[in-house]
Amino acid sequence: MHCLILGIVQFFSETIMKNNRSIPLIRTTKWAASALSALTLTFGMTGAQAQQAYPNGPIRIVVGYAAGGTTDILARSLGEQLGKILGQTIIVDNKPGAASNIGAGFVAQAKPDGYTLYMATVASHGINPALYRGKLTFDPIKDFAPISLVASIPLMLVVNPKLPVKSVKELVEYAKKNPGKLNYASSGNGSPGHLSAAVFNNATKVDIVHIPFKGGNPANASVLSGDTQLTFATVPGALPHVVSGKLIPLGVTTKNRSAQLPNVPTIAEAAGLPSYDISTWNALLAPKGTPEAVVAKLNAAVVQAMKSPELRKRFEKEGAMPMTSTPKELSSFIVAEVARWGKVVDSTPMKSN
């Protein structure tokens, strides 16, 4: 910008000198200095005003999954509150496919102006970089500007009632007595449920066989029917069956108990595994290069939105624990998640669905 201003000043200075040789140099120099000062002030005010004006149009939050899922519901709930705070319409744009990679890739290439955001998950910014190594169209760390964490969502270990176990410890003991005879269902290779079970197998030294399905509902259905004996399910997906008694909850995967199931212990406490702490999560990101002032304004808006009792209630209904972070904290968190899940994926066998 300053180069442009200097170029303009130089052009007019040379023109004056060329056409008015009699004008003293000192007067020309003073004129140039005054012009430079005025132009700098004008352009500077314009830039400041532009930043203060954000947002002055609709904001789009891209979700890498179809409408109706947990991530979509959380994005819409958050968007409603952000719209009130920022005074603009927030549009949720579903771009499902390739385990959320299509949506993430779209946002990574979007204009970095704060009007296209991404609702990231543990899949797009934790698991997929290793699961789809060399095939992604985006870099989960380099291509995004972190804004804030939004939610932490535990998974729940549930079993078919016919399985003769009532606790995690009993499950481990039964599995050790019957190696290779128990099956766990998941929503697919590399899914959070699959990898949560793989970590559980390794930590407890049991041999429970993985049976992948194409989605959480088919996986839950297989446990309900008894075709498989257990699964690590999302709380919203399993809760109705737990309430009806068709599935038995043994533990949640996070370090803290679920607000919806306070009587269900964590796997860490139930199995004596203090380091077992797994959750799916959501975070709000912008494309790399988004102005820091815009990121800061969005972060402040998310923090304010999360104070809404109505929003917190909606999140908890979906089994999600509302949370926030600074952009710097989220950046460090994503780096750690990519490294963590990379090791898990690399050590976990994958089967055909």
C-alpha positions as CSV (number, residue, x, y, z in Angstrom):
1,M,0.0,0.0,0.0
2,H,2.8,2.4,0.9
3,C,4.5,1.6,-2.4
4,L,1.4,2.6,-4.2
5,I,1.1,5.9,-2.3
6,L,4.8,6.7,-3.0
7,G,4.4,5.9,-6.6
8,I,1.4,8.3,-6.9
9,V,3.3,11.1,-5.1
10,Q,6.4,10.5,-7.3
11,F,4.3,10.7,-10.5
12,F,2.8,14.1,-9.5
13,S,6.1,15.4,-8.3
14,E,7.8,14.6,-11.5
15,T,4.9,16.1,-13.5
16,I,5.1,19.4,-11.5
17,M,8.9,19.6,-12.0
18,K,8.7,18.9,-15.7
19,N,6.0,21.5,-16.4
20,N,7.0,24.1,-13.9
21,R,10.7,24.3,-13.8
22,S,10.5,27.6,-11.9
23,I,8.9,26.1,-8.9
24,P,11.5,25.9,-6.1
25,L,12.5,22.4,-5.1
26,I,11.7,23.0,-1.5
27,R,8.1,23.9,-2.3
28,T,7.8,20.7,-4.4
29,T,9.3,18.6,-1.6
30,K,6.8,20.1,0.9
31,W,4.0,19.4,-1.5
32,A,5.1,15.8,-1.8
33,A,5.4,15.4,1.9
34,S,1.9,16.8,2.4
35,A,0.4,14.6,-0.3
36,L,2.1,11.5,1.1
37,S,0.8,12.3,4.6
38,A,-2.8,12.9,3.3
39,L,-2.8,9.8,1.2
40,T,-1.4,7.6,4.0
41,L,-4.0,8.9,6.4
42,T,-6.8,8.3,3.8
43,F,-5.8,4.8,3.0
44,G,-5.1,4.0,6.7
45,M,-8.6,5.2,7.7
46,T,-10.1,3.1,4.9
47,G,-8.3,-0.1,6.2
48,A,-9.3,0.6,9.8
49,Q,-12.9,1.2,8.7
50,A,-13.0,-2.0,6.7
51,Q,-11.9,-4.0,9.7
52,Q,-14.4,-2.3,12.0
53,A,-17.1,-3.0,9.5
54,Y,-16.7,-6.8,9.6
55,P,-19.0,-8.5,9.3
56,N,-21.1,-6.6,6.7
57,G,-22.7,-9.6,5.0
58,P,-23.8,-13.2,5.6
59,I,-21.3,-15.7,7.0
60,R,-21.2,-19.3,5.9
61,I,-20.3,-22.2,8.2
62,V,-19.4,-25.3,6.1
63,V,-20.1,-28.7,7.6
64,G,-18.5,-31.7,6.1
65,Y,-21.5,-34.0,6.8
66,A,-25.1,-34.3,5.7
67,A,-27.8,-32.3,7.6
68,G,-29.3,-33.8,10.7
69,G,-26.1,-35.2,12.3
70,T,-24.5,-34.0,15.5
71,T,-22.0,-31.7,13.8
72,D,-24.7,-30.1,11.7
73,I,-27.0,-29.6,14.7
74,L,-24.2,-28.0,16.7
75,A,-23.2,-25.7,13.8
76,R,-26.8,-24.5,13.3
77,S,-27.2,-23.9,17.1
78,L,-24.0,-22.0,17.2
79,G,-24.7,-20.1,14.0
80,E,-28.0,-18.9,15.5
81,Q,-26.3,-17.3,18.5
82,L,-23.4,-15.9,16.4
83,G,-26.0,-14.3,14.1
84,K,-27.5,-12.5,17.0
85,I,-24.1,-11.3,18.3
86,L,-22.6,-10.3,15.0
87,G,-25.8,-8.9,13.5
88,Q,-25.6,-11.0,10.4
89,T,-27.2,-14.1,8.9
90,I,-25.2,-17.3,9.5
91,I,-25.7,-19.9,6.8
92,V,-24.8,-23.6,7.4
93,D,-23.6,-25.1,4.1
94,N,-23.5,-28.9,4.1
95,K,-20.8,-30.4,1.9
96,P,-20.7,-34.1,2.8
97,G,-18.4,-36.7,1.4
98,A,-15.0,-38.5,1.9
99,A,-15.3,-38.5,5.7
100,S,-15.7,-34.7,5.7
101,N,-12.6,-34.1,3.6
102,I,-14.6,-32.4,0.8
103,G,-15.9,-29.7,3.1
104,A,-12.5,-29.1,4.7
105,G,-10.8,-28.9,1.3
106,F,-13.4,-26.4,0.1
107,V,-12.8,-24.0,3.1
108,A,-9.1,-24.4,2.8
109,Q,-9.3,-22.8,-0.6
110,A,-11.9,-20.2,0.2
111,K,-11.2,-16.5,0.3
112,P,-9.7,-15.6,3.7
113,D,-12.1,-12.8,4.5
114,G,-14.0,-14.2,7.5
115,Y,-17.1,-15.0,5.5
116,T,-16.4,-18.8,5.0
117,L,-15.7,-20.8,8.1
118,Y,-15.4,-24.5,8.8
119,M,-16.9,-26.7,11.6
120,A,-13.9,-29.0,12.1
121,T,-14.0,-32.4,13.7
122,V,-11.6,-35.0,15.1
123,A,-12.0,-36.7,11.7
124,S,-10.9,-33.8,9.5
125,H,-8.3,-32.4,11.8
126,G,-7.1,-35.5,13.7
127,I,-7.7,-38.8,12.1
128,N,-8.0,-38.2,8.4
129,P,-4.5,-36.8,7.9
130,A,-3.1,-40.2,8.7
131,L,-6.0,-42.3,7.3
132,Y,-5.9,-40.5,4.0
133,R,-2.2,-39.7,4.0
134,G,-1.0,-38.3,0.7
135,K,-4.6,-38.0,-0.6
136,L,-5.9,-34.8,1.1
137,T,-6.4,-31.6,-0.8
138,F,-5.6,-29.6,2.4
139,D,-3.1,-29.4,5.2
140,P,-5.0,-29.5,8.6
141,I,-2.4,-27.3,10.2
142,K,-1.0,-25.0,7.6
143,D,-4.2,-24.2,5.6
144,F,-6.5,-22.9,8.4
145,A,-6.7,-20.1,10.9
146,P,-8.0,-21.5,14.2
147,I,-10.8,-19.5,15.9
148,S,-12.0,-21.5,18.9
149,L,-12.9,-25.0,20.2
150,V,-16.7,-25.4,20.3
151,A,-17.5,-28.8,21.9
152,S,-16.2,-32.0,23.3
153,I,-18.3,-35.1,22.7
154,P,-17.7,-38.4,24.5
155,L,-18.4,-41.8,23.1
156,M,-20.1,-44.4,25.2
157,L,-19.2,-48.1,25.5
158,V,-22.5,-50.0,25.3
159,V,-23.1,-53.7,25.2
160,N,-26.0,-56.1,24.3
161,P,-27.9,-57.0,27.5
162,K,-27.4,-60.7,26.7
163,L,-23.6,-60.3,27.2
164,P,-23.0,-61.4,30.8
165,V,-21.1,-58.3,31.9
166,K,-22.2,-55.2,33.9
167,S,-19.0,-53.2,34.1
168,V,-15.9,-52.4,32.1
169,K,-13.8,-54.7,34.4
170,E,-16.2,-57.6,33.8
171,L,-16.0,-57.0,30.1
172,V,-12.2,-57.1,30.2
173,E,-12.2,-60.3,32.3
174,Y,-14.8,-61.9,29.9
175,A,-12.8,-60.9,26.8
176,K,-9.6,-62.3,28.2
177,K,-11.3,-65.7,28.9
178,N,-12.8,-65.7,25.4
179,P,-10.1,-64.2,23.1
180,G,-11.3,-63.4,19.6
181,K,-14.9,-64.5,20.3
182,L,-16.3,-61.0,21.0
183,N,-17.0,-58.5,18.2
184,Y,-17.4,-54.7,18.3
185,A,-19.2,-52.7,15.7
186,S,-18.1,-49.3,14.4
187,S,-19.4,-46.8,11.9
188,G,-16.4,-47.6,9.6
189,N,-12.6,-47.9,9.3
190,G,-10.9,-45.0,11.0
191,S,-14.0,-43.7,12.6
192,P,-13.7,-42.4,16.2
193,G,-15.6,-45.5,17.4
194,H,-13.3,-47.8,15.7
195,L,-10.1,-46.2,17.0
196,S,-11.6,-45.7,20.5
197,A,-12.1,-49.5,20.6
198,A,-8.6,-50.1,19.2
199,V,-7.0,-48.0,21.9
200,F,-9.2,-49.9,24.5
201,N,-8.0,-53.2,23.1
202,N,-4.4,-52.2,23.4
203,A,-4.7,-50.7,26.8
204,T,-6.5,-53.6,28.3
205,K,-4.7,-56.3,26.3
206,V,-7.9,-57.9,25.0
207,D,-8.7,-59.4,21.6
208,I,-12.1,-58.1,20.6
209,V,-12.7,-58.3,16.8
210,H,-13.6,-55.2,14.7
211,I,-16.7,-55.3,12.4
212,P,-17.0,-52.1,10.4
213,F,-20.3,-50.8,9.1
214,K,-21.3,-47.9,6.9
215,G,-22.6,-45.6,9.6
216,G,-23.4,-45.3,13.2
217,N,-27.0,-46.5,12.9
218,P,-26.2,-49.8,11.3
219,A,-23.4,-50.4,13.9
220,N,-25.9,-49.8,16.7
221,A,-28.5,-52.0,15.0
222,S,-26.0,-54.9,14.9
223,V,-25.4,-54.7,18.7
224,L,-29.2,-54.4,19.3
225,S,-29.7,-57.6,17.3
226,G,-26.8,-59.4,18.9
227,D,-24.9,-59.9,15.7
228,T,-22.1,-58.0,17.5
229,Q,-21.8,-57.6,21.2
230,L,-20.6,-54.0,21.8
231,T,-19.8,-50.7,20.3
232,F,-18.3,-47.3,21.1
233,A,-21.3,-45.1,20.1
234,T,-22.1,-41.4,20.2
235,V,-24.2,-40.5,23.2
236,P,-27.1,-39.2,21.1
237,G,-27.2,-42.3,18.9
238,A,-27.1,-44.7,21.8
239,L,-29.0,-42.8,24.5
240,P,-32.6,-43.8,23.4
241,H,-31.6,-47.5,23.5
242,V,-29.9,-47.1,26.9
243,V,-33.1,-45.5,28.3
244,S,-35.2,-48.3,26.9
245,G,-32.9,-50.9,28.4
246,K,-32.0,-52.4,25.0
247,L,-28.3,-51.4,25.4
248,I,-26.3,-51.4,28.6
249,P,-23.8,-48.5,29.1
250,L,-20.5,-49.5,30.7
251,G,-18.5,-46.3,30.4
252,V,-17.8,-43.0,28.6
253,T,-14.6,-42.3,26.8
254,T,-13.8,-38.8,28.2
255,K,-11.9,-38.0,31.4
256,N,-15.1,-36.5,32.9
257,R,-18.5,-38.1,33.1
258,S,-21.3,-37.1,30.7
259,A,-23.8,-34.5,32.1
260,Q,-26.5,-36.6,30.5
261,L,-25.3,-39.9,32.1
262,P,-23.8,-38.9,35.5
263,N,-24.2,-42.4,36.9
264,V,-22.2,-43.9,34.1
265,P,-18.5,-44.0,35.0
266,T,-15.6,-43.0,32.7
267,I,-13.6,-45.9,31.2
268,A,-10.6,-44.3,32.8
269,E,-12.0,-44.8,36.3
270,A,-13.9,-48.0,35.6
271,A,-11.0,-49.9,34.1
272,G,-8.2,-48.2,36.0
273,L,-6.8,-46.6,32.9
274,P,-6.0,-43.0,33.9
275,S,-4.6,-42.0,30.5
276,Y,-7.7,-43.2,28.6
277,D,-9.4,-40.0,27.4
278,I,-10.9,-39.9,24.0
279,S,-13.6,-37.6,22.6
280,T,-14.9,-36.4,19.3
281,W,-14.8,-32.6,19.1
282,N,-15.8,-29.6,17.1
283,A,-13.9,-26.4,16.4
284,L,-14.5,-23.3,14.3
285,L,-11.8,-22.5,11.7
286,A,-11.2,-20.0,9.0
287,P,-9.0,-20.2,5.9
288,K,-5.3,-19.4,6.4
289,G,-4.6,-15.7,5.9
290,T,-7.8,-14.5,7.5
291,P,-7.0,-11.1,9.2
292,E,-6.1,-11.4,12.9
293,A,-8.7,-8.7,13.7
294,V,-11.4,-10.8,12.1
295,V,-10.3,-14.0,13.9
296,A,-10.3,-12.1,17.2
297,K,-13.8,-10.8,16.6
298,L,-15.1,-14.3,15.7
299,N,-13.4,-15.8,18.8
300,A,-15.0,-13.2,21.1
301,A,-18.3,-13.9,19.5
302,V,-18.0,-17.7,20.1
303,V,-17.0,-17.1,23.7
304,Q,-20.0,-14.8,24.2
305,A,-22.3,-17.3,22.4
306,M,-21.2,-20.2,24.7
307,K,-22.5,-18.2,27.7
308,S,-26.0,-18.6,26.4
309,P,-28.0,-21.0,28.6
310,E,-30.2,-21.8,25.6
311,L,-27.1,-22.8,23.5
312,R,-25.6,-24.8,26.2
313,K,-28.8,-26.7,26.7
314,R,-29.0,-27.5,23.0
315,F,-25.4,-28.7,23.0
316,E,-25.9,-30.9,26.1
317,K,-29.0,-32.4,24.4
318,E,-26.7,-33.7,21.7
319,G,-24.3,-35.1,24.3
320,A,-21.8,-32.3,23.7
321,M,-20.0,-30.4,26.3
322,P,-19.7,-26.7,25.3
323,M,-16.2,-25.3,25.4
324,T,-14.1,-22.5,24.1
325,S,-10.4,-21.7,23.6
326,T,-8.1,-19.0,22.3
327,P,-6.9,-19.3,18.6
328,K,-3.4,-20.2,19.9
329,E,-4.7,-22.9,22.2
330,L,-6.7,-24.4,19.4
331,S,-3.7,-24.4,17.1
332,S,-1.7,-26.3,19.7
333,F,-4.6,-28.7,20.2
334,I,-4.9,-29.6,16.5
335,V,-1.2,-30.2,16.2
336,A,-1.3,-32.6,19.2
337,E,-4.5,-34.3,17.8
338,V,-2.9,-34.9,14.4
339,A,0.2,-36.4,16.0
340,R,-1.8,-38.5,18.5
341,W,-4.3,-40.0,16.0
342,G,-1.5,-40.5,13.4
343,K,0.1,-43.0,15.8
344,V,-3.2,-44.8,16.5
345,V,-4.1,-45.1,12.8
346,D,-0.6,-46.4,11.9
347,S,-0.9,-49.1,14.5
348,T,-4.5,-50.1,13.8
349,P,-5.3,-52.8,11.2
350,M,-8.1,-51.7,8.7
351,K,-10.7,-54.1,7.3
352,S,-13.0,-53.8,4.4
353,N,-16.4,-52.5,5.2
